[in-house]
Structures are given as C-alpha cells and as structure tokens.
Amino acid sequence: MHEMSLAGGILKLVEDASRREGFGRVAQLRLEAGKLAGVELSALRFALQVVARGTCLEAAEIVIDEPPGQGWCVNCAQNVQVHERGQPCPQCGGWQLLTKGGDRLRVVDMQVVD
C-alpha cells in the first residue's frame, strides 16, 4: 500500500509549511489526484487519517479532486481523455498515447488556523 508512504510525504510537506509559516493547524487540505496517478483514494484518505493523529493535520477536512487523464494521440494528432493507462485512443483506436495530464498527486492548497 504505497498510499501510506504518500500520506507520510504529504504530512511532511504540511508540517514543514507549519514551521515555516507559523500556523497551528490545518482546517482544510485540498489535494489533486489525477485518474492516471495510480492512487487509491479511499486508501489515501485512510492513510492520511492514521498519520495525522497528533499533528497539525489531525482534524483537517481532506478534499481530493480527481481530474480525468489527458493524452495526446500520435496517430490521430488529437487531445483525448484517457480513463486508464494501457487503453487505446478513444478516437482512432491507436496505441501511441502520450500522457498530458491527470497523472499527478499534488497539494493544491490549505486553509490554516492560528
């Protein structure tokens, strides 16, 4: 379950920001986990709850946006929506898709208190 490792990295980022910016706790943490990022959202939520105990992230509302995957098809020269890795182009059926978006996990913003 690599989501536990991801949650640990997110917590470190938040705690570093807390020390640097001097806030006490996070009221809301907004993440973006693209459809092609390979992240199981329910496992990530659970992992964040576990690692957040006793930290500035403990009582935070976690909001996770899940943008669709985007790709560029070399065969038909079109931007297309990609629902999962390893699938052909939905326009032409070609297999030469270059990922253009929806493949990242990132912290979008935080609402902080104190």
C-alpha positions as CSV (number, residue, x, y, z in Angstrom):
1,M,0.0,0.0,0.0
2,H,2.1,2.9,-1.3
3,E,-0.7,5.3,-0.1
4,M,0.8,5.2,3.4
5,S,4.1,6.5,2.0
6,L,2.3,9.2,0.0
7,A,0.4,10.2,3.2
8,G,3.7,10.5,5.1
9,G,5.1,12.7,2.3
10,I,2.0,14.9,2.4
11,L,2.2,15.2,6.2
12,K,5.9,16.2,6.0
13,L,5.1,18.9,3.4
14,V,2.3,20.3,5.7
15,E,4.4,20.2,8.8
16,D,7.3,21.9,7.0
17,A,4.9,24.7,5.9
18,S,3.6,24.9,9.5
19,R,7.1,25.5,10.9
20,R,8.0,27.9,8.1
21,E,4.7,29.9,8.1
22,G,3.8,29.6,11.9
23,F,0.3,28.3,11.7
24,G,-1.1,26.0,14.3
25,R,-3.4,23.6,12.5
26,V,-4.9,22.9,9.1
27,A,-8.7,23.3,8.8
28,Q,-8.9,22.0,5.2
29,L,-6.3,20.3,2.9
30,R,-7.2,20.1,-0.8
31,L,-5.4,17.6,-2.9
32,E,-5.5,16.7,-6.6
33,A,-5.1,13.0,-7.5
34,G,-5.4,12.5,-11.3
35,K,-7.2,9.4,-12.6
36,L,-3.9,8.2,-14.0
37,A,-1.8,8.9,-10.8
38,G,-2.2,5.3,-9.6
39,V,-3.6,6.4,-6.2
40,E,-6.4,4.5,-4.5
41,L,-8.4,7.4,-3.0
42,S,-10.0,5.5,-0.1
43,A,-6.6,4.1,0.9
44,L,-5.1,7.6,0.8
45,R,-7.9,9.0,3.0
46,F,-7.4,6.2,5.5
47,A,-3.6,6.6,5.5
48,L,-3.9,10.4,6.0
49,Q,-6.2,9.8,9.0
50,V,-3.6,7.4,10.5
51,V,-0.5,9.6,10.0
52,A,-2.4,12.8,11.0
53,R,-3.0,11.7,14.6
54,G,-1.4,14.2,17.0
55,T,-0.3,16.6,14.2
56,C,-1.5,19.9,12.8
57,L,-3.4,17.9,10.2
58,E,-5.4,15.8,12.7
59,A,-8.8,17.5,12.5
60,A,-8.5,18.7,8.9
61,E,-11.1,18.2,6.3
62,I,-9.5,16.4,3.4
63,V,-10.8,17.3,-0.1
64,I,-9.5,15.3,-3.0
65,D,-10.2,16.4,-6.6
66,E,-9.8,13.7,-9.3
67,P,-9.2,15.3,-12.7
68,P,-9.5,13.0,-15.7
69,G,-6.5,11.7,-17.6
70,Q,-5.5,13.6,-20.7
71,G,-3.4,12.4,-23.5
72,W,-2.1,13.2,-27.0
73,C,-2.6,10.6,-29.7
74,V,0.3,10.4,-32.0
75,N,-1.7,8.6,-34.6
76,C,-4.7,11.0,-35.0
77,A,-3.0,14.1,-33.6
78,Q,-5.8,14.7,-31.1
79,N,-6.0,15.6,-27.4
80,V,-8.2,12.9,-25.8
81,Q,-9.5,12.0,-22.4
82,V,-7.8,8.8,-21.1
83,H,-9.8,6.8,-18.5
84,E,-7.0,4.4,-17.6
85,R,-3.4,3.6,-18.6
86,G,-2.9,0.9,-21.2
87,Q,-6.1,1.7,-23.2
88,P,-6.2,2.7,-26.9
89,C,-7.1,6.1,-28.2
90,P,-10.9,6.6,-27.9
91,Q,-10.8,8.5,-31.2
92,C,-8.9,6.2,-33.6
93,G,-8.0,3.1,-31.6
94,G,-4.3,3.8,-31.9
95,W,-1.9,2.8,-29.1
96,Q,0.6,5.7,-29.2
97,L,-0.8,7.9,-26.4
98,L,1.4,10.4,-24.6
99,T,0.2,11.4,-21.2
100,K,-0.6,15.2,-20.9
101,G,-2.4,15.4,-17.6
102,G,-4.3,13.8,-14.8
103,D,-1.2,11.7,-13.8
104,R,-0.1,13.6,-10.6
105,L,-0.8,13.8,-6.9
106,R,-0.3,17.3,-5.5
107,V,-1.3,19.5,-2.7
108,V,-3.4,22.3,-4.2
109,D,-4.0,24.4,-1.1
110,M,-4.6,24.5,2.7
111,Q,-6.8,26.6,4.9
112,V,-5.0,27.1,8.1
113,V,-5.9,28.4,11.6
114,D,-3.7,30.3,14.1
